[in-house]
Amino acid sequence: MTNSSPLSDDVMDQLFRKARTFNGYLDKKVGDDQYNAIWELMKFGPTSANCLPARMIWCKSDEAKKKLAACAMTGNDEKIIKAPVTVILGMDLEFYEFLPELFPHTDARAWFTGNDELIATTAMRNSSLQGAYFIMAARALGLDTGPMSGFDNAAVDAEFFAGTKIKSNFITTLGYGDESSIFERSPRPDFNKFNNII
């Protein structure tokens, strides 16, 4: 894409400046078509060698949310139960097996085969990127999220990813945010505090 212009202030507000992390949601359904719409946006975000290691489980049934909540710390369990849907964003440690399809112009699979350290760092980095794309895609579609850690990764992996090479990265609630559930915004420093131009 070339010769593009900055997005409008309204769009910047929706995606960044006025967007918040929600702890509770309105009683408003989020449908399967919206899950698909989020994926259809987030899949275009860049990952190393187009490796796309994120694997997602959308917990919308009461049973699934209760199983997930049992793996979470106190406080997060209630958020999971009450949200319209909670997504487990995992990372496939065998993502490289799909590279012949996803990155066909070279043998990228060979870069990873037998290199456990590179596999682990690539999966974590790029699934985290995809998690950020998930949040931005949801916001772009008028939805809100509540990303969190605060859960037992091993328990989630045993409950939801048993028998696979997928490990959980983080979880996030999804829905139409209830403004009464958010805290006052935490500080966001100016550029000079955490940046250097050299």
VOGU-3710 file (C-alpha; in Angstrom, 3 decimals, decimal comma):
1> mtnssplsdd> 0,000/0,000/0,000  1,522/3,307/-1,075  0,506/6,949/-0,960  -1,697/6,289/2,056  -2,791/9,086/4,366  -3,006/9,156/8,164  -6,251/7,808/9,572  -8,785/10,204/11,052  -8,637/11,281/14,694  -11,859/9,365/15,337
11> vmdqlfrkar> -10,228/6,157/14,128  -7,045/6,851/16,119  -9,198/7,372/19,210  -11,065/4,091/18,662  -7,892/2,088/18,099  -5,563/3,763/20,585  -6,237/6,968/22,503  -9,693/6,227/23,905  -9,542/2,426/23,784  -9,346/0,730/27,165
21> tfngyldkkv> -8,841/-2,672/28,767  -12,210/-3,803/30,127  -12,954/-5,819/33,245  -16,650/-6,280/32,460  -19,014/-6,259/29,520  -22,539/-5,313/28,551  -25,082/-8,103/28,162  -24,695/-8,111/24,406  -23,889/-11,177/22,320  -20,739/-11,548/20,264
31> gddqynaiwe> -21,340/-13,952/17,390  -19,238/-16,493/15,522  -19,221/-14,220/12,468  -17,419/-11,608/14,569  -14,774/-14,147/15,635  -14,191/-14,867/11,969  -14,052/-11,153/11,134  -11,353/-10,614/13,774  -9,270/-13,443/12,302  -9,756/-12,127/8,766
41> lmkfgptsan> -8,103/-8,862/9,859  -5,450/-10,085/12,286  -4,059/-12,711/9,914  -2,600/-9,934/7,765  -0,325/-8,630/10,523  3,341/-9,441/9,853  5,069/-12,397/11,496  8,551/-13,818/10,913  8,523/-15,726/7,617  4,720/-15,531/7,760
51> clparmiwck> 4,924/-18,238/10,442  1,550/-17,406/12,076  2,150/-19,500/15,228  -0,940/-18,325/17,145  -3,631/-20,924/17,793  -6,824/-19,678/19,398  -9,600/-21,280/21,371  -12,749/-19,187/21,726  -14,438/-20,148/25,000  -18,056/-19,067/24,637
61> sdeakkklaa> -19,950/-21,927/26,302  -20,500/-21,830/30,051  -18,686/-25,159/30,337  -15,593/-23,923/28,504  -15,467/-20,667/30,464  -15,788/-22,522/33,767  -12,926/-24,851/32,838  -10,771/-21,872/31,939  -11,795/-19,895/35,015  -10,669/-22,804/37,213
71> camtgndeki> -7,134/-22,212/35,883  -7,153/-18,475/36,666  -6,264/-16,444/39,726  -8,981/-15,004/41,932  -10,532/-12,010/40,243  -9,663/-13,116/36,744  -11,896/-16,165/37,139  -14,983/-13,981/37,482  -14,018/-11,880/34,452  -13,736/-15,042/32,357
81> ikapvtvilg> -17,102/-16,396/33,501  -18,979/-13,148/32,902  -17,481/-12,200/29,528  -19,417/-13,094/26,370  -16,334/-14,992/25,207  -12,792/-15,489/26,438  -10,054/-16,350/23,980  -7,023/-18,480/24,792  -4,209/-17,316/22,578  -1,711/-20,137/22,283
91> mdlefyeflp> 1,470/-20,697/20,320  2,170/-23,763/18,223  5,712/-25,051/18,785  5,355/-26,953/15,523  4,416/-23,862/13,527  7,356/-24,498/11,198  5,599/-27,557/9,760  3,252/-25,141/7,962  6,031/-23,028/6,446  6,123/-24,905/3,120
101> elfphtdara> 2,556/-23,645/2,652  2,850/-20,245/4,339  6,347/-19,241/3,129  6,773/-21,286/-0,043  9,557/-19,402/-1,793  12,339/-20,915/0,337  12,859/-23,850/2,695  12,129/-21,906/5,886  11,152/-25,107/7,685  14,827/-26,110/7,700
111> wftgndelia> 15,691/-22,989/9,721  13,749/-24,344/12,678  13,931/-28,134/12,524  15,859/-29,334/15,583  16,481/-25,811/16,897  14,298/-25,754/20,015  15,552/-22,383/21,237  14,763/-20,647/17,948  11,375/-22,380/17,799  10,456/-21,206/21,307
121> ttamrnsslq> 11,561/-17,591/20,863  9,953/-17,326/17,427  6,670/-18,811/18,653  6,505/-16,514/21,683  7,470/-13,353/19,833  5,171/-13,867/16,901  2,156/-15,216/18,784  2,445/-12,135/21,013  2,450/-9,958/17,913  -0,636/-11,790/16,709
131> gayfimaara> -2,237/-11,199/20,084  -1,699/-7,482/19,621  -3,196/-7,707/16,142  -6,171/-9,499/17,710  -6,736/-6,586/20,096  -6,494/-4,002/17,339  -8,755/-5,995/15,004  -11,372/-6,297/17,744  -11,222/-2,559/18,375  -11,478/-1,841/14,648
141> lgldtgpmsg> -14,676/-3,921/14,582  -16,223/-2,045/17,501  -15,439/-4,627/20,200  -13,461/-4,400/23,409  -10,950/-6,711/25,063  -9,504/-7,545/28,458  -6,121/-9,231/27,907  -4,610/-10,869/30,968  -2,026/-13,227/32,333  -2,798/-14,259/35,906
151> fdnaavdaef> -3,546/-17,893/35,130  -1,792/-21,240/35,407  -0,307/-21,855/31,966  0,416/-25,519/32,661  -3,179/-26,104/33,774  -4,570/-24,353/30,696  -2,269/-26,353/28,455  -3,345/-29,625/30,077  -7,032/-28,733/29,864  -7,176/-27,224/26,382
161> fagtkiksnf> -4,053/-28,251/24,454  -3,400/-31,806/25,690  -1,733/-34,026/23,111  -0,462/-31,093/21,035  2,668/-28,950/20,835  0,609/-25,836/21,560  1,321/-23,794/24,691  -0,762/-20,949/26,074  0,589/-17,413/25,792  -2,164/-15,212/27,248
171> ittlgygdes> -5,939/-14,998/27,465  -8,321/-12,174/26,715  -11,967/-11,496/27,271  -13,977/-10,066/24,390  -17,247/-8,211/24,132  -18,837/-4,789/24,308  -17,135/-3,115/27,226  -19,006/-1,829/30,268  -17,571/1,632/30,993  -18,251/1,184/34,712
181> sifersprpd> -15,747/-1,688/34,847  -12,639/0,276/33,935  -10,155/2,057/36,161  -8,741/5,527/35,654  -6,195/5,307/32,852  -2,667/4,581/34,017  0,142/6,944/32,959  1,383/6,940/29,385  4,716/8,836/29,308  5,856/11,230/26,619
191> fnkfnnii> 8,270/10,097/23,905  11,455/11,305/25,605  11,014/9,184/28,712  11,532/5,790/27,045  12,958/6,640/23,607  16,307/7,671/22,178  17,113/8,794/18,658  20,726/8,043/17,749
//
